[in-house]
Amino acid sequence: MQRRLVLMRHAKSSWANSLLSDHDRPLNDRGQREAPVMGARLVEAGWVPQVVVSSDSQRTRETWEGLCEHLPADLEPTFTGALYLAGPPAVQQALRGLDDAVETVMLLGHNPGFSMAVHWLSGVEVDLKTAHAALLTIDAPDWAAAAKAARGWTLVDVLTPH
């Protein structure tokens, strides 16, 4: 079965309030504009996930709020600290936990970890800038096998809000 993974970096965040922790930083105006644009772009490209697992940071939560304006109303993300500033091992762990009936999953998180994960999975170096999403595919019998397949994934494309 073909498995599809959308790795998306949160939209542009604000540094205006130096009293906030990194985890609590919200989106800035640009990020608030670009998140809904990316939701529409994901739908247009046919990259609609069945499952969404996201970092629990404020900026990923706000990115999700913008994305979901265009995604199916019944799609409920799982927010987890395991994807906060996470890299390839956490991505691998998130994939292992998926139901094998799922074909398309989106992980929403941060850099540099998500760019590193694209490279680890596909062998292709990509700099996921804010609000960018990469689609990777692999033929695998289950998510556990897919998660083990370093360099076995194909980078199909990268969507940007521009």
Backbone torsions as a table, in degrees:
resi	resn	phi	psi	omega
1	MET	NA	139.7	176.3
2	GLN	-79.7	127.8	177.1
3	ARG	-103.9	138.8	178.9
4	ARG	-123.0	131.4	-178.6
5	LEU	-122.9	122.6	172.9
6	VAL	-103.4	114.7	174.5
7	LEU	-101.8	117.2	-177.0
8	MET	-124.1	136.3	174.5
9	ARG	-90.2	143.5	178.2
10	HIS	-54.7	158.8	175.9
11	ALA	-71.7	172.4	-174.4
12	LYS	-59.8	129.2	-177.2
13	SER	-103.4	165.2	-177.1
14	SER	-96.7	141.8	173.7
15	TRP	-112.6	14.2	-172.4
16	ALA	-65.1	-34.1	-176.7
17	ASN	-106.2	101.0	-176.9
18	SER	-71.1	-9.4	179.0
19	LEU	-81.8	-17.0	-179.4
20	LEU	-79.1	144.6	172.5
21	SER	-70.8	161.7	177.5
22	ASP	-55.4	-42.2	-178.4
23	HIS	-60.5	-30.3	-174.0
24	ASP	-97.5	4.5	-178.9
25	ARG	-68.5	131.5	178.6
26	PRO	-86.2	178.0	172.7
27	LEU	-75.1	151.1	171.3
28	ASN	-89.9	-176.1	-177.2
29	ASP	-58.9	-44.1	179.0
30	ARG	-60.5	-44.4	178.9
31	GLY	-61.2	-40.0	178.9
32	GLN	-66.5	-30.8	176.3
33	ARG	-76.2	-39.5	-172.7
34	GLU	-78.3	-29.4	-178.4
35	ALA	-59.1	-48.8	177.6
36	PRO	-65.6	-33.5	176.6
37	VAL	-60.3	-42.9	179.3
38	MET	-67.8	-33.8	174.9
39	GLY	-59.6	-44.9	177.9
40	ALA	-65.0	-40.4	180.0
41	ARG	-64.7	-39.4	177.8
42	LEU	-61.4	-43.9	179.6
43	VAL	-65.1	-46.4	179.8
44	GLU	-58.7	-37.9	-178.7
45	ALA	-80.2	-9.1	-177.4
46	GLY	78.8	22.2	-179.2
47	TRP	-98.2	46.2	-177.2
48	VAL	-85.3	117.7	-178.6
49	PRO	-78.2	155.1	171.4
50	GLN	-91.7	-25.1	-178.6
51	VAL	-136.7	139.2	175.6
52	VAL	-126.2	128.0	174.2
53	VAL	-122.4	126.3	-172.7
54	SER	-129.6	150.4	165.8
55	SER	-54.8	153.6	-180.0
56	ASP	-93.9	13.6	179.8
57	SER	-69.1	160.3	179.3
58	GLN	-62.1	-41.2	-176.9
59	ARG	-69.7	-31.7	175.6
60	THR	-75.1	-36.0	176.1
61	ARG	-61.7	-44.1	179.6
62	GLU	-69.6	-34.3	174.8
63	THR	-62.0	-44.5	178.1
64	TRP	-58.9	-43.7	179.9
65	GLU	-56.5	-39.0	177.2
66	GLY	-72.0	-43.7	179.8
67	LEU	-59.7	-43.1	-170.5
68	CYS	-70.7	-8.6	173.3
69	GLU	-60.1	-23.1	-176.3
70	HIS	-116.7	-10.0	-178.1
71	LEU	-93.1	164.8	-179.5
72	PRO	-53.4	137.0	-175.2
73	ALA	-62.4	-26.9	-177.1
74	ASP	-88.1	3.1	-179.8
75	LEU	-81.7	110.4	-177.8
76	GLU	-110.2	120.6	179.7
77	PRO	-75.9	157.9	168.7
78	THR	-104.2	120.5	177.9
79	PHE	-96.5	130.8	-176.3
80	THR	-143.3	140.9	174.5
81	GLY	-67.1	-18.1	-179.2
82	ALA	-64.0	-23.4	179.6
83	LEU	-100.3	2.3	177.5
84	TYR	-70.9	116.1	-178.5
85	LEU	55.3	32.0	-173.9
86	ALA	-87.6	156.8	177.8
87	GLY	-120.8	-156.6	-174.7
88	PRO	-52.0	-43.7	-179.5
89	PRO	-60.4	-40.3	179.8
90	ALA	-70.5	-36.3	175.7
91	VAL	-62.7	-46.1	177.9
92	GLN	-57.6	-45.0	-180.0
93	GLN	-64.0	-41.7	179.3
94	ALA	-62.4	-38.9	179.7
95	LEU	-68.2	-39.7	180.0
96	ARG	-59.4	-29.1	-176.0
97	GLY	-85.9	2.2	-176.3
98	LEU	-80.9	148.6	172.5
99	ASP	-66.7	133.5	-176.0
100	ASP	-69.3	-11.5	174.9
101	ALA	-75.5	-17.1	-179.6
102	VAL	-74.6	130.7	176.6
103	GLU	-99.2	-37.0	-175.5
104	THR	-127.1	126.4	178.3
105	VAL	-126.3	146.8	171.5
106	MET	-115.8	132.4	169.6
107	LEU	-110.4	129.6	-177.1
108	LEU	-115.0	120.5	-175.3
109	GLY	-159.3	-137.4	-163.6
110	HIS	-133.9	165.2	169.6
111	ASN	-106.4	157.3	8.5
112	PRO	-82.3	-5.5	-172.9
113	GLY	-59.6	-39.0	-177.1
114	PHE	-74.4	-35.0	173.7
115	SER	-64.7	-39.7	176.8
116	MET	-63.4	-37.8	179.8
117	ALA	-66.2	-40.7	176.5
118	VAL	-58.9	-45.7	179.6
119	HIS	-64.1	-43.8	-179.6
120	TRP	-62.0	-41.2	-178.2
121	LEU	-75.8	-40.7	-170.6
122	SER	-111.0	-17.9	-174.2
123	GLY	82.2	0.6	-178.9
124	VAL	-103.2	129.9	177.6
125	GLU	-83.9	124.3	179.8
126	VAL	-134.9	137.6	173.2
127	ASP	-101.1	100.9	178.5
128	LEU	-75.5	100.4	176.7
129	LYS	-74.4	172.9	-177.8
130	THR	-58.3	138.5	-179.8
131	ALA	65.3	18.1	174.2
132	HIS	-93.9	148.9	179.4
133	ALA	-133.0	136.2	177.9
134	ALA	-111.8	135.8	174.3
135	LEU	-104.5	125.9	176.1
136	LEU	-121.1	145.7	178.7
137	THR	-130.7	155.7	175.3
138	ILE	-156.4	144.9	170.5
139	ASP	-90.7	116.5	-177.4
140	ALA	-150.8	144.5	-178.7
141	PRO	-68.4	-26.3	-179.6
142	ASP	-156.9	170.7	-178.0
143	TRP	-70.2	-29.5	178.2
144	ALA	-62.9	-43.3	177.5
145	ALA	-66.9	-40.5	179.4
146	ALA	-62.0	-39.6	-177.5
147	ALA	-65.6	-27.8	-178.6
148	LYS	-81.8	-13.6	-167.3
149	ALA	-86.0	63.9	174.7
150	ALA	-58.4	133.1	-178.5
151	ARG	67.9	6.1	179.7
152	GLY	-93.7	-7.4	-178.2
153	TRP	-88.7	154.8	175.2
154	THR	-109.2	126.7	172.7
155	LEU	-79.4	114.1	-176.7
156	VAL	-83.6	-47.4	-176.2
157	ASP	-170.5	167.3	172.8
158	VAL	-126.2	125.8	176.8
159	LEU	-96.3	142.3	175.9
160	THR	-126.6	161.4	179.3
161	PRO	-77.1	-3.9	-176.3
162	HIS	-106.1	NA	NA
